[in-house]
């Protein structure tokens, strides 16, 4: 199956936001799976004569693909619920409790005191905007001091994140989710040769909430056309 089925997760530039932004219900993304063009073309053009179905119903190859998808789903769910999600929640709680860097500085407009703190995300942008001014200005020195404190705190958080193996677990969770996506694609792309096949595929499509994606529609239409041709 083409690797374009499920887009690779985009990592936020700010590593502190990366874990926050990950959906805990990523299975919803399967409703938007886009089957690769190559898979759609190959499956739609597969010669009917080369495909066989068992007398009892579902084709052995389709049954195998469904079993593989179930195994991939179980592996993904187990790792996510038992390993990644508990670690993610613990890390977010630990990061939330990490001490903020706070200092008083000079406002560049009024000259009055201003509170710089990493607990206010807007202060980073303010400090960044004024830090390029003359070094002789107090407000510039204050902004640069705050930025230095901000980066020191960020580095300590990154070091703590590394010791908690969050990124490693995140990548493993993504890999298992991608494997499930490919397994689902394989079931959807299988060229049905019987009503039993189509019924089994549709049951899985509904379970995975993949009916609304364009690739699924093309596959189902090809299945219907294939079965109609066999009955003609």
Beta strands, then each sheet from edge to edge (+ up, - down):
strand 1: 102-106
strand 2: 113-117
sheet 1: 1+ 2-
end
